[in-house]
Amino acid sequence: MAVPKSKITRSKRGMRRSGHAKETVTWVEDKKSGELRRPHHIDLKTGMYRGKQILEPKEEF
């Protein structure tokens, strides 16, 4: 059975767990519409991605 050679300090434990924090979601302003959207994601309202039409735009009801 594996047994630790020495006690892990609070500092080392905290450094190991530093990547466990939730990341904040990044938003960018769309150049054409001015609305906020996620970077590297398709804009679902317009269906555009990197200047190309990928999906049909969502219809407003």
Buried (B, 14 or more C-beta within 10 A) or exposed (E): EEEEEEEEEEEEEEEEEEEEEEEEEEEEEBEEEEEEBEEEEBBEEBBBEEEEEEEEEEEEE
